Amino acid sequence: MFRLRHASGSAEEASFLADATVLATIPGVERFERLIQVSPKNDFRFSFSMEFADQQAYDGYNSHPAHVAFVADRWVPEVEDALEADFEVV
């Protein structure tokens, strides 16, 4: 979950969300979704959700050049605050 530095509805916000679809092209990423928060109980506005078959697929995603570049070039300069949550099925 995250909050962007950009104004709500701005071209910069739309560009960030559109460019994030590069993450869906990384091998091992399954069911990539860009989500918007609708609950007043949470201060974060957006979330990216994706699934991985196993830890190896996640590790490959995490170190993939497209992911590393997105984090360095877009995420770090444009995300104001974030909360990462990684889950496994119980």
N, C-alpha and C positions, 0 to 999 in steps of 0.2 A: 504494500500500500504506500502511496506517496502523494505529496503535494508539490506542485510546480511553482516556480518563481514567476511564471507568466500570469497575466490577467485571465480570468475565466472567459472563455469564448474567443480568445485572441488568436491571431494567425500563428503566433509562436507556439501556443498550446496545441493547435491542430497539427502543426508541423512535427512537433515532438511525438505526438501520438501516432501519426502516419509513419514516421521514420522508425518507430519501434517495431513495426511489422517485420523488419529485417531479422529480429530474434526468432520469428516463426520459421525462418528458412534454415536455421542451424540444425544439422543432423542430430537426432535424438529428441528434439522438442516435439511434444504431442499436445494437441488441443490448446494452442495459444489463444488467449483471450485478453482484450483490453476492456477493462470494466470501469464504470463510474459509480461512485458512492452515492447512495440515495437515502441513507439513514442519517438523521440529525445526531445520532449518538457517537459518530466517528468524525474526527477532524480531517482525515485524509480524503482527498477527492477522487483519486484513481487507484487502480490496481492492475497489475499484469498477472495473469494466472497461466501456468503451463504445467504439463505433466511429463514425467520421464519414466521409462520402463524400469530403470534401475539406477543405482549410484554411478555406475560407469557412464551411462548416458548423460547424467547431470554433470559429472566431472568434465566430460567432453564439451558440453555446452559452456560451462563456466570458463574454460580455457580457450574456447574457439575465438579466432581473431575478430570475427564480426561482433561477438559479445563484448570482448575486451575494448574494441573501438567504440561501441555504443556507450559503454560505461564512461570511458574517458572523454569522449567528444560531446556527448549529450547529457547523460545522467548526472555526472558530477557537476557540470556548470548550470544545469537547468532545474534540478530537483532540490527543493527547499528542505524537505524533511521526508523520511521514509521509515518504514518498518518492514523488515523481511521476515517472512514466516515460511518455513520449510516443513512439510508434513509427510509422514509415511502412514500407510494404511495399518490399522490395528486389528 
